[in-house]
Amino acid sequence: MSTTNCYTTDWQRTGPDHVIYLPKVAGNPDEYADHVHTFFTPGGDMMCMWTTGSYEGAPNCHTVYSRSTDSGKTWAPSQPIAEADSPTLCRGLGFPLISRSGRMYCLYGNHKGFSDVGIWAGPLRVHYSDDDGHTWIDSGVEIPWRRTRFDHPDPTVDPQCIVWQQPIRDAKDRMIVGLSRWSSLMVYPQPIGGNRNHLDTHSELMRFDNIDDGPDPKDLKITWLPDEEGAIHVSPGIEPEASRGYSLAEEPSIALLPDGRLWLNVRTVTGSIWYSVSDDDGHTWRTPEPLRYRDGGQKMLHVKSPEPIYRLQDGRYLLFYANRDGHDGDTGPWDMNARRPVCIAVGEFRPDAHQPIWFSEPKLLMDTQRIRVGTQNLMMMAMYSSLTERDGQRTIWYADRKQFVLGKNIPDEMLADMIPPQ
């Protein structure tokens, strides 16, 4: 796409190597961009799905996609997979499922207007493509979230759950993805005092057991994990009512360990990342604890933002995080404007350690320098991102300040001196 029609040149601030989308005018109905999923189609092209709209949570939010036939050098204009079909309801936060049958699926939250928590509620609507993602068919099928004791007692009120990261494959080669669940205010009223911007949340997973058969969307078989509702939780430590069991453990990022265990890290408001490990394919999880650079080492500092982890093709891991707790110049870890900079650390598997991944010292990858852009005056670098590797090129794809959909290469030379402790 052209880089000359954007309303600002500040999209260059993070030093991107690739440009997928730039808004032409601030305030346009497609200024907002979030949840960036870049991947390879079964036919070998690159595709990116993301959520667009006037602003985050706007009624016109919907899922769009773009395509590249030259390994991400150029991208076609975005097209809708699912447009908002109502002035008050949104169809956003879509994510892809790529079946080995060649069929592609896009699942997105289809808000119905029945929620006591927020606009990101409603079942998962399924679109699919049998022509390598050139056209998408609305199946009409909607997958309800499993209901738990944390949801509204009225079954007509939808749970508020979202998926933000692309699925991975577990030890049995099944596709699995993490999700966040916000508790209904009827179950956990907003805490009194303290920082009132945080609702009770837990992390869960959903596994797609027959996706590689390319089933009709109505025949998708899903296993909901963990078996115990609310098992993946972290006390925020900042609310007066935390003793009642209030939790904030959101937006899990998952990875497969070489021994077949599943790894999961979550965002919190404690000023650091927390993690857990499952040795039974996600059915049960170890009690979450702060993530450290190594057993007994320093905590890995982070704000209330996703901290994606990716297993690289060479077996190492790459973690993206802020390397700060948000108190230096912001109000604390929970401040949305504290979502910057983006640092990386390289992780390696340590089979005999309590924490099975140990990490190198961090390296700064990019920052906005607190420069605000757009009608929402955003300065954040919230990493609702994805990573691709092919033919020696490793790229992180992200939405800078939730507006500019970009890619930044991470060459081997950048990681060469990032050695985790032995």
C-alpha positions in Angstrom: 0.0 0.0 0.0 1.0 3.6 -0.4 2.8 5.2 2.6 2.3 8.7 1.4 -1.5 9.0 2.1 -1.3 8.6 5.9 -2.4 11.7 7.9 1.0 11.6 9.8 4.5 10.4 9.2 4.8 9.2 12.8 4.0 5.7 11.8 7.8 5.6 11.1 8.7 6.1 14.8 9.0 2.4 15.6 11.3 1.8 12.6 9.1 -0.8 10.8 10.3 -2.8 7.9 6.8 -3.6 6.5 3.6 -1.6 6.2 0.2 -3.4 6.0 -2.2 -0.6 6.8 -2.1 3.2 7.6 -5.2 5.3 8.2 -5.5 8.1 5.7 -7.3 10.6 7.9 -7.5 10.8 11.7 -11.1 10.3 12.8 -12.0 8.0 9.8 -14.2 5.0 10.6 -11.1 2.8 10.1 -8.6 4.7 12.3 -8.5 2.0 15.0 -6.5 -1.2 14.3 -5.9 -4.0 16.8 -5.4 -7.8 17.3 -3.0 -8.3 14.4 -2.9 -11.9 13.1 -0.4 -12.4 10.3 0.1 -15.9 8.9 0.8 -18.0 5.8 -2.2 -19.4 3.9 -2.3 -23.0 2.8 -1.3 -21.8 -0.7 1.7 -20.0 0.6 0.7 -16.3 0.5 0.7 -14.1 3.5 -2.5 -12.8 5.1 -3.2 -10.5 7.9 -6.5 -10.2 9.9 -7.2 -7.4 12.3 -10.0 -5.5 13.9 -10.8 -2.0 12.7 -13.3 0.7 13.6 -13.5 4.3 14.6 -12.0 3.6 18.0 -11.5 0.7 20.4 -15.0 -0.7 21.4 -16.8 1.4 18.8 -20.1 -0.1 17.5 -18.7 -0.2 14.0 -15.7 -2.4 14.9 -15.3 -5.3 12.5 -12.8 -7.8 11.2 -10.8 -7.2 8.0 -8.0 -8.8 6.1 -5.2 -8.0 3.7 -3.1 -10.2 1.5 0.5 -10.2 0.3 1.9 -12.3 -2.6 5.5 -11.2 -2.2 6.4 -12.3 1.3 5.1 -9.2 3.0 6.8 -6.5 0.9 3.4 -5.2 -0.4 -0.1 -5.6 0.8 -3.5 -5.4 -0.9 -6.1 -2.9 0.4 -8.0 -4.3 3.3 -11.4 -6.1 2.8 -14.0 -7.0 5.4 -14.5 -10.6 6.6 -17.3 -9.5 8.8 -18.7 -6.0 8.7 -20.7 -4.5 11.5 -24.3 -5.1 10.5 -25.8 -2.8 13.1 -25.2 0.7 14.3 -24.9 -0.5 17.9 -23.3 -4.0 17.6 -19.7 -4.9 16.6 -18.1 -8.0 15.0 -14.5 -7.8 16.1 -11.4 -9.4 17.5 -11.4 -12.1 14.9 -8.7 -14.8 14.8 -7.7 -17.4 12.2 -7.8 -21.2 12.3 -5.9 -22.9 9.5 -6.9 -26.5 8.9 -4.5 -29.0 7.4 -7.4 -29.8 5.0 -6.9 -26.5 3.4 -10.1 -24.9 4.8 -9.5 -21.6 6.7 -11.8 -20.3 9.5 -12.2 -16.9 11.0 -13.9 -16.7 14.4 -14.9 -13.3 15.9 -16.9 -12.0 18.7 -20.5 -11.3 17.6 -21.9 -8.9 20.2 -25.7 -9.2 20.7 -26.2 -6.4 23.1 -26.7 -8.6 26.1 -23.8 -8.0 28.5 -23.3 -6.3 31.9 -19.5 -6.0 31.4 -18.7 -4.5 28.0 -19.0 -4.6 24.2 -16.7 -7.6 23.7 -19.4 -10.1 24.6 -21.3 -12.5 22.6 -20.7 -15.9 20.8 -18.0 -16.6 18.3 -19.4 -16.3 14.8 -17.7 -18.5 12.2 -16.7 -17.6 8.6 -14.7 -19.9 6.4 -12.8 -20.0 3.1 -12.2 -22.8 0.7 -10.2 -20.8 -1.8 -7.1 -19.9 0.2 -8.7 -16.9 1.8 -9.7 -15.0 -1.3 -13.4 -15.1 -0.4 -15.1 -15.7 2.9 -18.5 -17.4 3.6 -20.6 -16.5 6.6 -21.6 -20.0 7.9 -24.3 -18.5 10.2 -22.9 -20.7 12.9 -22.2 -19.2 16.3 -20.2 -21.0 19.0 -21.3 -20.1 22.5 -18.6 -19.7 25.2 -18.9 -22.3 27.9 -20.8 -20.9 30.8 -19.1 -20.9 34.3 -20.0 -19.7 37.7 -18.4 -16.4 36.9 -21.0 -15.5 34.3 -24.3 -13.7 34.7 -27.0 -15.9 36.2 -29.3 -15.0 33.4 -28.4 -17.3 30.5 -29.5 -14.7 28.0 -26.7 -12.4 29.1 -23.6 -13.4 27.2 -20.2 -14.1 28.8 -17.5 -11.6 28.1 -14.5 -13.6 26.6 -11.9 -12.7 24.0 -9.1 -14.5 22.2 -6.2 -12.3 21.3 -3.4 -14.5 20.1 -3.3 -17.1 17.3 -3.7 -20.8 18.2 -0.6 -23.1 18.6 -0.4 -26.9 18.5 -0.2 -28.9 21.6 1.9 -32.1 22.2 -0.7 -34.2 20.4 -0.8 -31.8 17.4 -4.2 -30.3 18.3 -4.9 -26.6 17.8 -5.3 -24.8 21.1 -5.6 -21.1 22.1 -5.9 -19.0 25.2 -8.8 -16.8 26.2 -9.7 -14.2 28.9 -13.0 -14.3 30.8 -14.3 -11.2 32.6 -16.7 -12.1 35.5 -20.2 -10.7 35.5 -20.8 -7.7 37.8 -23.6 -9.8 39.3 -21.0 -12.3 40.5 -18.1 -9.9 41.3 -19.3 -6.3 41.7 -16.7 -3.7 40.9 -14.3 -3.4 43.9 -14.9 -0.5 46.3 -12.0 1.9 46.5 -8.5 1.2 45.1 -8.2 1.3 41.3 -11.7 0.7 39.9 -10.7 0.1 36.3 -10.2 -3.6 36.8 -12.8 -6.3 36.8 -12.4 -9.9 38.1 -10.8 -12.0 35.3 -9.4 -15.4 34.7 -7.5 -17.1 31.9 -8.7 -20.2 30.1 -8.1 -22.2 26.9 -10.1 -23.8 24.1 -8.9 -26.7 22.0 -10.2 -27.5 18.5 -10.2 -31.3 18.4 -11.2 -31.9 14.8 -10.1 -28.8 13.0 -7.8 -30.6 10.6 -10.7 -32.6 9.2 -12.0 -29.3 7.8 -15.5 -29.8 9.3 -18.6 -27.8 8.7 -18.5 -25.0 11.3 -21.5 -26.5 13.1 -19.5 -29.7 13.6 -16.4 -28.2 15.2 -15.5 -30.1 18.4 -14.2 -27.9 21.2 -12.7 -28.9 24.6 -12.8 -26.1 27.2 -9.8 -25.9 29.6 -8.8 -26.1 32.4 -11.3 -28.6 33.9 -11.6 -26.4 37.1 -13.3 -23.1 36.4 -11.2 -20.1 37.5 -8.1 -22.1 38.1 -5.7 -19.7 36.4 -6.0 -16.6 38.5 -3.7 -14.0 40.2 -4.6 -11.6 43.0 -3.9 -8.1 41.8 -2.6 -7.0 45.2 -3.9 -3.5 44.8 -7.6 -3.7 45.7 -9.0 -3.6 49.2 -11.2 -6.5 48.5 -8.5 -8.8 47.1 -8.9 -11.1 50.0 -12.4 -12.2 48.7 -10.7 -14.0 45.8 -10.7 -11.1 43.3 -8.4 -12.0 40.4 -6.8 -10.3 37.4 -5.1 -12.8 35.1 -5.8 -11.8 31.5 -4.9 -12.4 27.9 -2.8 -15.5 28.2 0.0 -16.2 25.8 0.8 -19.9 25.4 3.7 -22.0 24.1 4.6 -25.7 23.8 7.7 -26.9 25.7 10.0 -29.5 24.2 8.9 -32.1 26.8 5.2 -31.7 25.8 4.1 -29.5 28.6 2.2 -26.3 28.0 3.5 -22.9 29.1 1.2 -19.9 29.8 2.0 -16.4 30.8 -0.6 -13.7 31.7 -0.9 -10.0 32.1 -1.6 -8.7 35.6 -1.5 -5.4 37.4 1.2 -6.5 39.9 4.0 -4.9 37.9 5.4 -8.2 36.6 4.5 -11.1 34.3 3.1 -14.2 35.9 3.2 -17.7 34.4 2.0 -21.3 34.9 2.8 -24.8 33.4 0.5 -27.7 32.6 1.8 -31.3 32.3 -1.6 -32.8 31.2 -2.4 -30.9 28.0 -4.1 -28.0 29.8 -6.5 -29.9 32.0 -4.8 -28.7 35.2 -2.2 -25.9 35.8 0.4 -25.2 38.5 -0.4 -22.3 40.8 0.7 -19.1 38.8 3.7 -17.3 40.1 5.9 -14.3 39.0 8.0 -14.9 35.9 11.8 -14.5 36.6 14.8 -14.4 34.4 15.9 -17.7 36.0 15.1 -19.7 39.1 15.7 -17.4 42.0 16.4 -14.4 39.7 14.8 -11.0 39.3 11.1 -10.7 38.4 10.4 -9.7 34.8 8.7 -6.3 35.1 5.7 -5.5 33.0 2.5 -3.4 32.9 -1.1 -4.3 32.1 -0.5 -5.3 28.5 -0.1 -8.6 26.6 3.4 -10.1 26.8 3.4 -12.5 23.8 5.8 -15.4 23.8 6.7 -17.3 20.7 8.6 -20.6 20.2 11.0 -20.0 17.4 11.9 -22.5 14.7 15.3 -23.1 16.2 13.8 -24.1 19.6 14.4 -20.8 21.4 11.6 -18.6 22.7 11.1 -14.9 22.2 9.2 -12.8 24.8 8.0 -9.2 24.2 7.4 -7.1 27.3 7.9 -3.5 28.7 10.7 -4.2 31.1 9.2 -1.6 33.5 6.4 -1.7 36.1 4.8 1.6 35.1 5.6 3.6 38.2 8.4 5.6 36.4 6.4 8.4 34.9 3.0 6.8 34.9 0.4 6.1 37.6 1.3 2.4 37.9 1.2 -0.9 36.1 -2.5 -0.5 35.4 -2.1 2.8 33.4 -2.9 2.1 29.8 -0.3 4.8 28.7 2.3 2.7 30.5 2.2 0.2 27.7 5.6 1.0 26.3 8.4 0.5 25.3 8.7 -3.0 23.7 11.7 -5.0 24.8 12.6 -8.5 23.9 14.2 -11.4 25.8 15.4 -14.7 24.4 14.3 -17.8 26.3 15.8 -21.3 26.4 14.3 -24.5 27.8 15.7 -25.7 31.1 14.3 -29.2 31.7 15.4 -29.6 35.3 14.5 -26.1 36.5 11.3 -25.2 38.4 10.7 -22.4 35.8 11.3 -24.3 32.6 12.2 -21.3 30.4 15.1 -19.0 31.4 15.6 -15.7 29.8 18.4 -13.4 28.6 18.8 -9.8 29.6 16.4 -7.6 27.7 17.0 -5.5 24.6 15.0 -2.5 23.6 13.1 -3.2 20.3 11.0 -0.1 19.8 9.2 2.8 21.6 6.8 5.6 20.9 8.7 8.0 23.2 5.3 9.0 24.6 4.3 10.7 21.4 0.5 10.7 20.9 -1.3 10.3 17.6 -4.9 10.2 16.2 -8.2 11.4 17.6 -7.7 9.2 20.7 -4.3 10.6 21.4 -2.8 7.2 22.0 0.9 6.6 22.9 0.7 2.9 23.8 2.5 0.0 22.3 0.0 -2.8 23.2 1.4 -5.9 21.6 -1.6 -7.7 20.3 0.8 -9.1 17.8 1.9 -12.1 15.7 5.2 -13.5 14.5 6.1 -15.2 11.2 9.2 -17.1 10.2 10.0 -18.3 6.7 13.1 -18.5 4.5 15.4 -16.9 7.1 13.1 -13.9 7.8 11.6 -13.5 11.2 9.0 -10.7 11.6 6.9 -9.4 14.4 3.6 -7.8 13.2 1.9 -5.2 15.4 -0.4 -2.2 15.6 1.5 0.8 16.7 -0.6 3.0 18.9 -3.6 0.8 17.8 -3.6 2.6 14.4 -0.7 1.6 12.1 -0.5 -2.1 11.1 3.3 -2.7 10.7 6.0 -5.4 10.7 9.5 -5.3 12.1 12.2 -7.8 11.2 14.1 -9.5 14.0 17.3 -10.9 12.4 19.6 -13.5 13.9 22.2 -10.7 14.4 19.8 -8.9 16.8 19.5 -12.0 19.0 23.1 -13.3 18.7 24.3 -11.7 22.0 21.1 -12.5 24.0 22.3 -15.6 25.9 20.0 -16.9 28.7 21.8 -18.0 32.0 22.9 -21.6 32.2 
